[in-house]
Amino acid sequence: MKIVVGITGSSGAVYALDFLKKCPATKYLIVSKWGKVLLRDELKMTDKDLAPFVERTFSDDDLTAPPASGSNRFDGLVILPASTSTIGRIASGIGDTLITRTAQVCLKERFPLILCVRETPLSTLTLEQCARLSGYGATIMPISPPLYYVPESVDAYVGGFTDKLLGTLGLRGAPGWREEEFR
């Protein structure tokens, strides 16, 4: 399985790092200009520090990179975190960066597109854009970790969400609420 991962400038870099570490698929990374600032500010890292977890990193301004074309098959795009400005550009059909162009490829080719929104509260405009993208086939996945298993650390809290994301991709299922009673 080949997954393209985009990191944009909304807060939540720790979720992207955890996902890159846990996801068993072959991963290709694209980090926006503001995603690089996010990595630096929140994790004291650069996109180069993520290299051990990905097959290759593409520049967000390289619209000739393989994910920019539907003729290059991949199994989905996860934007984690997805800023509301990125969501707005995707919902408007704008593919001016590799991240937004790859999202346009997902929509036209019907590849899975998962947008992990961390910002809150959301404006009516962003909610409408998310609803539009959902109608086009994207999965809108607010970063909202499950708490029913009572995480005992920040790592467990973050992992609860990334496990759910992996399950959404069909890679690993997170434990369900009272799952033992459903067997």
Backbone hydrogen bonds, N-H to C=O, Kabsch-Sander energy under -0.5 kcal/mol:
donor,donor_aa,acceptor,acceptor_aa,energy
3,I,1,M,-0.5
3,I,26,T,-2.8
4,V,76,G,-2.8
5,V,28,Y,-3.3
6,G,78,V,-2.9
7,I,30,I,-2.2
8,T,6,G,-0.5
8,T,81,P,-1.8
15,Y,12,G,-1.2
16,A,12,G,-1.1
17,L,13,A,-2.4
18,D,14,V,-2.2
19,F,15,Y,-2.5
20,L,16,A,-2.7
21,K,17,L,-2.1
22,K,18,D,-2.2
23,C,19,F,-2.8
26,T,1,M,-2.7
28,Y,3,I,-2.3
29,L,56,R,-2.5
30,I,5,V,-2.6
31,V,58,F,-0.6
32,S,7,I,-2.6
36,K,32,S,-2.0
37,V,33,K,-1.2
38,L,34,W,-2.2
39,L,35,G,-2.5
40,R,36,K,-2.1
41,D,37,V,-3.1
42,E,38,L,-2.9
43,L,38,L,-0.5
43,L,39,L,-1.9
44,K,39,L,-0.6
44,K,40,R,-1.1
45,M,39,L,-1.6
49,D,46,T,-1.1
50,L,47,D,-1.1
51,A,48,K,-1.2
53,F,50,L,-2.0
54,V,51,A,-1.4
55,E,27,K,-3.2
56,R,27,K,-0.9
58,F,29,L,-3.2
60,D,31,V,-0.6
62,D,59,S,-1.9
63,L,61,D,-1.1
65,A,62,D,-1.5
68,A,65,A,-2.1
69,S,66,P,-1.8
72,N,69,S,-1.6
73,R,71,S,-0.8
75,D,2,K,-3.0
77,L,112,P,-2.3
78,V,4,V,-2.6
79,I,77,L,-0.5
79,I,114,I,-2.8
80,L,6,G,-2.7
80,L,78,V,-0.7
82,A,116,C,-3.1
83,S,81,P,-0.6
87,I,83,S,-2.3
88,G,84,T,-2.3
89,R,85,S,-2.1
90,I,86,T,-2.5
91,A,87,I,-2.9
92,S,88,G,-1.4
93,G,90,I,-1.7
94,I,89,R,-2.8
95,G,93,G,-0.5
98,L,60,D,-3.4
101,R,97,T,-2.7
102,T,98,L,-2.6
103,A,99,I,-1.9
104,Q,100,T,-1.9
105,V,101,R,-2.2
106,C,102,T,-2.3
107,L,103,A,-2.3
108,K,104,Q,-2.5
109,E,105,V,-2.7
110,R,106,C,-1.1
111,F,106,C,-1.7
114,I,77,L,-3.0
115,L,113,L,-0.5
115,L,139,T,-2.8
116,C,79,I,-2.7
116,C,114,I,-0.6
117,V,115,L,-0.9
118,R,82,A,-0.5
127,L,123,S,-2.4
128,E,124,T,-2.5
129,Q,125,L,-2.3
130,C,126,T,-2.8
131,A,127,L,-2.5
132,R,128,E,-2.4
133,L,129,Q,-2.6
134,S,130,C,-2.6
135,G,131,A,-2.2
136,Y,132,R,-1.3
137,G,134,S,-1.3
138,A,133,L,-2.5
139,T,113,L,-3.3
140,I,138,A,-0.6
141,M,115,L,-3.0
141,M,139,T,-0.7
143,I,117,V,-3.1
144,S,142,P,-1.6
150,V,147,L,-2.2
157,Y,153,S,-2.0
158,V,154,V,-2.9
159,G,155,D,-2.9
160,G,156,A,-1.7
161,F,157,Y,-1.0
161,F,158,V,-0.7
162,T,158,V,-2.1
163,D,159,G,-2.6
164,K,160,G,-1.3
165,L,161,F,-2.4
166,L,162,T,-2.5
167,G,163,D,-2.1
168,T,164,K,-2.1
169,L,165,L,-1.6
170,G,167,G,-1.1
171,L,166,L,-2.9
172,R,166,L,-0.8
179,E,176,G,-1.5
181,E,178,R,-1.7
182,F,179,E,-2.0
183,R,180,E,-0.6
